[in-house]
């Protein structure tokens, strides 16, 4: 019991700063959209063009970051400093280079990007939006690059066990962004460009601070690694990056198909589904933070040959996650009467929320558990299993269930189907993880303990 209490305390200490930081960033993104919306429909439409590219950038940088965190944390646990610092340098350098090259390509083909999204408008509106886009696009791409630098730097910190600095910098970047937004957008009359500049300054501050601070910690550098070692580290990183990046892109593809299915029901249903997705993202902040805090702990246990601690960590985390989400869902039901009017003024949307908030929030616990399992498989060095779990969650459980619900033509039936899919996906993922732990982790932990006993005797 005392061990569980200590494990739970460690989980909370590692996860709470990340939860606050991620929540702050999400809030600022919401406020950004509100500020831009006040500028006009054209500005909001131009901002909307960036959303699919934001999802793509996130998929690439998170895929690289997850792979790097897994390798670095195991190297730290095994006290292989040369490997940990080399992978840290390679991952940040490679990730920033990839994002930068994508940004340059998107600037070169900016006219084609704009034309792909804007059509069926008058010539006057097209030219107005194009002038806004030409100013905003390169500035927004630079802010996306700064986000990548900050995120990849935080991966190195988390892999070395420091989640407080990560959470603090997420929070600091958000506060800077929030302060500068109204000043630049409205005070200096920079319009939508001010929003991109505010984001760039906030994220750049966090990234520069973390990179400077890391110099005193010795977390970067090749530490005398020879060319063959660097090639080996690069190959290991690249081999792990491929499935982890694919794993991050799957949700964006799933979201696209989900919206297509909901669009068949009607436009009001599309608006409702978009708002429900925003509620879901806020409800899953804690689960997202766990996917960032738990994998580095597992990696260090693996590197230090302390596999016996992994089952206890996972069981405690899973119980805590489910209890937390159940409590949050209950609170959401309790205060739904105050929350729903804030979400929307449309009566049809309100009526759907009045029903759906009674049950779908309770499925976010199993959904969060499924997300956690995928991140754990990455940390255990089996990213293909993580990819399989994510693929099955989205394209075996979620999309088919949503299709069954949508063909009835009733929005509530689609939400019920999504709820059932979330629960089934969570149960399936936990079953797969337990099976892996019993066959690959527990026996090796027992063998290691037996060897230590024999050595001591």
C-alpha positions in Angstrom: 0.0 0.0 0.0 2.9 2.3 0.8 4.5 1.6 -2.5 1.3 2.4 -4.3 1.0 5.7 -2.4 4.6 6.6 -3.4 4.0 5.6 -7.0 0.8 7.7 -7.1 2.6 10.7 -5.6 5.3 10.4 -8.3 2.7 10.2 -11.1 1.0 13.3 -9.8 4.3 15.2 -9.4 5.4 14.4 -12.9 2.0 14.9 -14.6 0.5 18.0 -12.9 2.9 20.6 -14.4 2.3 19.1 -17.8 -1.4 19.2 -17.3 -1.4 22.9 -16.5 1.0 23.7 -19.3 -1.0 21.8 -22.0 -4.3 23.3 -20.7 -2.8 26.8 -20.9 -1.7 26.3 -24.5 -5.2 25.0 -25.5 -6.8 28.0 -23.8 -4.6 30.4 -25.7 -5.4 28.7 -29.0 -9.1 29.2 -28.2 -8.5 32.8 -27.3 -6.5 33.3 -30.5 -9.5 32.1 -32.5 -11.8 34.4 -30.7 -9.5 37.5 -31.2 -9.1 36.6 -34.9 -12.9 36.1 -35.3 -13.4 39.7 -34.1 -11.3 41.0 -37.0 -13.8 39.6 -39.6 -14.9 36.6 -41.5 -12.1 36.7 -44.0 -9.5 36.7 -41.3 -11.1 33.8 -39.6 -11.4 31.9 -42.9 -7.7 32.5 -43.6 -6.8 31.3 -40.1 -8.9 28.2 -40.8 -6.6 27.3 -43.7 -3.8 26.7 -41.2 -5.6 24.1 -39.2 -4.9 21.0 -41.3 -1.2 22.1 -41.6 -1.1 22.5 -37.9 -2.3 18.9 -37.5 0.4 17.7 -39.9 3.2 19.7 -38.1 2.0 18.3 -34.8 2.0 14.7 -36.2 5.6 15.1 -37.4 7.1 16.8 -34.4 5.3 14.5 -31.9 6.3 11.5 -33.8 10.0 12.5 -33.7 9.6 13.6 -30.0 8.0 10.3 -28.9 10.8 8.3 -30.6 13.5 10.5 -29.0 11.9 10.4 -25.6 11.8 6.6 -25.7 15.4 6.1 -26.7 16.8 8.9 -24.5 15.0 7.8 -21.3 16.3 4.3 -21.7 19.8 5.6 -22.3 19.5 7.8 -19.2 18.3 4.8 -17.1 21.3 2.7 -18.4 23.6 5.7 -17.7 24.7 5.8 -21.3 25.3 9.6 -21.4 26.9 9.6 -24.8 23.9 7.9 -26.4 21.4 10.1 -24.6 23.0 13.4 -25.5 23.7 12.3 -29.1 20.1 11.3 -29.6 18.9 14.5 -28.0 21.0 16.6 -30.4 20.0 14.4 -33.4 16.3 14.5 -32.7 16.1 18.3 -32.1 18.3 19.1 -35.1 16.5 16.6 -37.4 13.1 17.6 -36.3 13.7 21.4 -36.7 15.3 20.7 -40.1 12.3 18.7 -41.3 9.8 21.3 -40.1 11.8 24.1 -41.6 12.1 22.4 -45.0 8.3 21.8 -45.0 7.7 25.5 -44.1 10.0 26.7 -46.9 8.2 24.4 -49.4 4.8 25.7 -48.2 6.0 29.3 -48.7 7.2 28.6 -52.2 3.8 27.0 -53.1 1.7 29.4 -51.1 -0.4 30.4 -54.1 -1.4 26.8 -54.7 -2.2 26.3 -51.0 -4.5 29.3 -51.0 -6.2 28.3 -54.3 -6.8 24.8 -52.9 -8.9 26.1 -50.0 -10.6 29.2 -51.4 -13.1 29.0 -54.2 -16.7 29.9 -55.0 -16.2 33.5 -53.7 -16.3 36.8 -55.6 -13.2 38.3 -57.1 -13.2 41.1 -54.6 -13.4 38.7 -51.6 -10.8 36.5 -53.2 -8.3 39.3 -53.5 -9.1 40.5 -50.0 -8.5 37.1 -48.5 -5.3 36.6 -50.7 -3.8 39.8 -49.4 -4.5 38.7 -45.8 -3.1 35.3 -46.5 0.1 36.5 -48.1 0.9 38.5 -44.9 -0.2 35.9 -42.4 1.0 32.6 -44.0 4.9 33.1 -43.7 4.4 34.5 -40.1 2.3 31.6 -39.1 4.7 29.1 -40.6 7.5 30.7 -38.5 5.4 30.4 -35.4 4.8 26.7 -36.3 8.6 26.3 -36.5 9.0 27.9 -33.0 6.4 25.5 -31.6 8.4 22.5 -33.0 11.7 23.8 -31.4 9.9 24.2 -28.1 8.2 20.8 -28.2 11.4 18.9 -29.2 13.3 20.6 -26.4 10.7 19.6 -23.9 11.0 16.0 -25.0 14.7 16.0 -24.0 13.7 17.5 -20.6 11.0 14.9 -20.0 13.2 12.1 -21.0 15.7 13.2 -18.3 12.9 13.3 -15.7 12.2 17.1 -15.7 8.5 17.8 -16.3 8.3 20.9 -14.2 10.4 23.0 -16.6 8.3 21.7 -19.5 5.1 22.6 -17.8 6.4 26.0 -16.8 7.6 26.9 -20.3 4.3 25.8 -21.8 2.6 28.1 -19.3 5.1 31.0 -19.8 4.7 30.8 -23.6 0.9 30.9 -23.2 1.0 33.9 -20.9 3.3 35.8 -23.2 1.1 35.0 -26.1 -2.1 36.0 -24.2 -0.5 39.3 -23.2 0.8 40.2 -26.7 -2.3 39.1 -28.6 -4.5 42.1 -27.9 -1.5 44.5 -28.0 -0.3 43.5 -31.4 -3.7 42.6 -33.0 -5.7 45.6 -31.8 -3.4 48.0 -30.0 -0.7 48.2 -32.8 -3.4 47.5 -35.4 -1.4 44.6 -36.9 -4.5 42.5 -37.3 -4.1 38.7 -37.9 -0.4 39.1 -38.4 -0.1 40.2 -34.8 -1.6 36.9 -33.6 1.2 34.9 -35.5 3.9 37.3 -34.1 2.6 36.9 -30.6 2.7 33.1 -30.9 6.2 33.2 -32.3 7.6 35.4 -29.5 6.0 33.2 -26.8 7.2 29.9 -28.2 10.6 31.3 -29.1 11.1 32.5 -25.6 10.3 29.1 -24.1 12.5 27.3 -26.6 15.5 29.6 -26.2 15.2 29.5 -22.4 15.1 25.7 -22.4 18.1 25.3 -24.8 20.2 27.7 -22.8 19.3 26.1 -19.5 20.1 22.6 -20.9 23.7 23.7 -21.5 24.4 23.6 -17.8 22.8 20.1 -17.5 24.9 18.5 -20.2 21.9 17.0 -22.0 23.0 17.9 -25.6 26.2 17.2 -27.5 27.9 14.1 -29.1 30.5 13.7 -26.2 33.2 12.3 -28.4 30.9 9.9 -30.3 32.7 8.6 -33.5 31.1 8.7 -36.9 29.9 5.0 -36.8 28.3 5.6 -33.4 26.4 8.7 -34.7 25.3 6.7 -37.8 24.0 3.9 -35.5 22.2 6.4 -33.3 20.7 8.1 -36.3 19.5 4.8 -37.7 17.9 3.8 -34.4 16.1 7.1 -34.2 14.9 7.0 -37.8 13.7 3.4 -37.4 11.6 4.4 -34.3 10.4 7.7 -35.8 8.6 6.0 -38.8 5.9 4.1 -36.8 5.6 6.8 -34.1 4.9 9.5 -36.7 2.4 7.3 -38.5 0.7 6.8 -35.2 0.4 10.5 -34.8 -1.1 11.1 -38.2 -3.9 8.5 -37.8 -6.1 10.7 -35.6 -6.1 13.5 -38.2 -7.1 11.0 -40.9 -9.8 9.6 -38.6 -11.1 13.1 -37.8 -11.4 13.8 -41.6 -13.5 10.6 -42.1 -15.6 11.3 -39.0 -16.6 14.8 -40.2 -17.5 13.3 -43.6 -19.9 10.8 -41.9 -21.4 13.5 -39.7 -21.8 15.9 -42.7 -24.2 13.4 -44.2 -26.6 14.0 -41.4 -26.6 17.8 -41.7 -24.9 21.2 -41.2 -26.2 21.7 -37.7 -24.8 18.3 -36.8 -21.4 19.3 -38.2 -21.4 22.4 -36.0 -22.4 20.3 -33.0 -19.7 17.7 -33.7 -17.0 20.4 -34.0 -18.0 21.8 -30.6 -18.2 18.3 -29.1 -14.6 17.7 -30.4 -13.5 20.8 -28.6 -15.1 19.7 -25.3 -13.4 16.3 -25.8 -10.0 17.9 -26.3 -10.3 19.8 -23.0 -11.6 16.7 -21.1 -8.6 14.7 -22.4 -5.9 17.2 -21.3 -5.0 15.1 -18.2 -4.7 11.9 -20.3 -2.6 13.8 -22.8 -0.3 14.9 -20.0 0.0 11.3 -18.8 1.1 10.2 -22.2 3.9 12.7 -21.9 4.9 12.0 -18.3 4.7 8.1 -18.0 6.7 7.0 -21.0 10.0 8.6 -19.8 9.6 6.9 -16.4 9.1 3.5 -18.1 12.2 4.2 -20.3 14.4 4.9 -17.3 13.1 1.8 -15.6 14.0 -0.3 -18.7 17.5 1.3 -18.9 18.2 0.7 -15.2 17.0 -2.9 -15.4 14.1 -2.2 -13.0 11.3 -3.8 -15.0 9.7 -5.0 -11.8 8.5 -1.4 -11.2 6.7 -1.1 -14.5 3.5 -3.1 -13.7 2.9 -1.2 -10.5 3.4 2.1 -12.3 0.9 1.1 -15.1 -1.8 -0.3 -12.7 -1.6 2.8 -10.5 -1.7 5.1 -13.5 -4.7 3.3 -15.1 -6.8 3.4 -11.9 -6.0 7.0 -11.2 -6.8 8.0 -14.8 -10.2 6.2 -14.8 -11.2 7.6 -11.4 -10.1 11.1 -12.4 -12.1 11.0 -15.7 -15.2 9.5 -13.9 -15.1 12.4 -11.4 -14.7 15.0 -14.3 -17.6 13.4 -16.2 -19.8 13.6 -13.1 -18.9 17.3 -12.6 -19.6 18.0 -16.2 -23.1 16.4 -15.8 -23.7 18.3 -12.6 -22.8 21.7 -14.1 -24.1 21.1 -17.6 -26.9 23.5 -17.1 -24.4 26.4 -16.8 -21.9 25.1 -19.4 -24.2 24.3 -22.3 -25.4 28.0 -22.8 -21.8 29.1 -23.0 -21.0 26.5 -25.7 -23.7 27.5 -28.1 -26.8 29.7 -28.6 -28.4 27.4 -31.1 -31.4 25.5 -29.6 -30.8 22.3 -31.6 -27.2 22.2 -30.6 -28.1 22.8 -26.9 -30.7 20.0 -27.0 -28.1 17.6 -28.3 -25.6 18.6 -25.6 -28.2 18.2 -22.9 -28.4 14.5 -23.9 -24.9 13.6 -24.9 -23.2 15.2 -21.8 -25.1 12.6 -19.7 -23.1 9.7 -21.1 -20.2 10.4 -23.6 -17.9 12.1 -21.0 -17.9 8.8 -19.1 -16.2 7.1 -22.1 -13.3 9.6 -22.1 -11.7 7.5 -19.3 -11.4 4.4 -21.5 -10.4 6.6 -24.4 -7.7 8.2 -22.4 -6.5 4.8 -21.3 -6.2 3.7 -24.9 -4.1 6.8 -25.6 -1.9 6.0 -22.6 -1.4 2.4 -23.8 -0.2 3.5 -27.2 2.4 5.8 -25.6 3.4 3.0 -23.2 4.1 0.6 -26.1 6.3 3.3 -27.7 8.2 3.6 -24.4 8.6 -0.2 -24.2 10.4 -0.1 -27.6 7.6 -1.7 -29.6 6.2 1.2 -31.6 4.5 -1.1 -34.1 2.2 -2.4 -31.3 1.4 1.3 -30.5 0.5 1.8 -34.1 -1.7 -1.3 -34.1 -3.6 -0.1 -31.0 -4.2 3.3 -32.5 -5.2 1.9 -35.9 -7.7 -0.6 -34.3 -9.1 2.1 -32.0 -9.8 4.4 -34.9 -10.5 2.2 -37.9 -11.9 -1.0 -36.3 -13.9 0.5 -33.4 -14.5 4.2 -33.9 -15.1 4.8 -37.6 -17.3 1.7 -38.2 -19.3 2.5 -35.0 -19.8 6.1 -36.1 -20.9 4.9 -39.6 -23.5 2.7 -38.0 -24.8 5.6 -35.9 -24.7 8.1 -38.7 -26.7 6.0 -41.2 -29.7 6.2 -38.8 -29.8 10.0 -39.5 -29.9 10.7 -35.8 -27.2 12.7 -34.1 -27.7 11.1 -30.7 -27.3 7.6 -32.2 -23.9 8.7 -33.7 -22.8 9.9 -30.3 -23.9 6.7 -28.6 -22.0 4.7 -31.2 -18.9 6.8 -30.5 -19.3 6.3 -26.8 -19.4 2.5 -27.1 -16.4 2.6 -29.5 -14.4 4.5 -26.9 -15.2 2.0 -24.1 -14.4 -1.0 -26.3 -11.1 0.5 -27.6 -10.0 1.3 -24.0 -10.8 -2.3 -22.8 -9.1 -3.8 -25.8 -5.9 -1.7 -25.4 -5.6 -2.5 -21.7 -6.0 -6.2 -22.5 -3.3 -6.1 -25.1 -0.9 -4.2 -22.7 -1.6 -6.7 -19.9 -0.8 -9.6 -22.2 2.4 -8.0 -23.3 3.5 -7.2 -19.7 2.8 -10.8 -18.6 4.8 -12.3 -21.5 7.7 -9.8 -21.9 8.1 -7.7 -18.8 7.2 -9.8 -15.7 9.3 -12.9 -16.7 12.4 -10.8 -17.4 11.9 -8.9 -14.2 11.6 -12.1 -12.2 14.7 -13.5 -13.9 16.6 -10.3 -13.1 15.5 -10.5 -9.4 16.6 -14.2 -9.2 20.0 -13.3 -10.7 20.5 -10.5 -8.2 19.6 -12.9 -5.3 22.1 -15.5 -6.6 24.8 -12.9 -7.0 24.2 -11.6 -3.5 24.3 -15.2 -2.1 
